[in-house]
């Protein structure tokens, strides 16, 4: 605990009596100076100019052009603005938008990332033995878990409360994290604002993949129904199921008896459902589907990365794992970035 205090974090303890044992909670807070320091170290981006959010969906645009109702669209309040950003510099804090609001300047995801960076790099023992970071403490059972807290309640206050007064968590719960919203567009900008780019990209991929599975499922059902309708016209299945011929087959083992060909009638009919001329077409269709899905996802992910201003992220900007950095015998200067 002393190490994270030395790094500038503030803590408060709370003990909850749960009967047989007491639960000890340690809440960690990062002051403004610590946030500014680690925002520079992590190369976080901050807004310098706002403009209208251009996000949209191709199906929404297509249905609007065709003047058809769109059951997937839903108006979500507090749509985040889009910003031009640049790497944060504490010496130029007055150049960034919202710098006078210290409580809301950094997003929840950015604050959580910076606090986690401090916790992950704080030593609690001998650094050469890898005794660094809260993850090691959790693995050793010192702490049960370490996680960021949610902001505010998620329940809707009631009918008298307008949606303009809902917090981000309540908006996500009302318009996204509910079973009744499974067919609606995901509010990706709200997800990104609350959870960060990595989580938002994951849900963007999940929604994109689910949507692209729809045509594959429709074609698959059509091919399957074709097999069901043509099952009785299959020559092999009809000859196999003809009991009037009394065709005997050779034993399958030395101690086995002869068996009737019509014993495998059901097996032949079921196998035809998955092995008929239509399945050849479906195999070709799925090969084209897979290639098209991959190429369109590349376009979608690049569009989101540009929209969320994380297009220029480089792997060199990622910091090494704290336990690896602690065991490293020496540091060398990166000839490209100049960072040690």
Secondary structure by P-SEA (a helix, b strand, c coil): caaaaaacccbbbbbbbcccbbbbbbbbbbcaaaaaaaaaaabbbbbccccccccccaaaaaaaaaccccccbbbbcccbbbbbcccccccccccccccccccccccaaaaaaaaaaaaaaccccccccccccaaaaaaaccccbbbbbbcccccccccccccccccaaaaaaaccccccccccccaaaaaaacccaaaaaaaaaaaaaaaaaaaaaaaaaaaaaaaaaaccccaaaaaaaccccccccccccccccccccccaaaaaaaaaaaccaaaaaaaaaaaaaaaaaaaaaaaaaaaaaaaacccccccccccccaaaaaaccccccccccccc
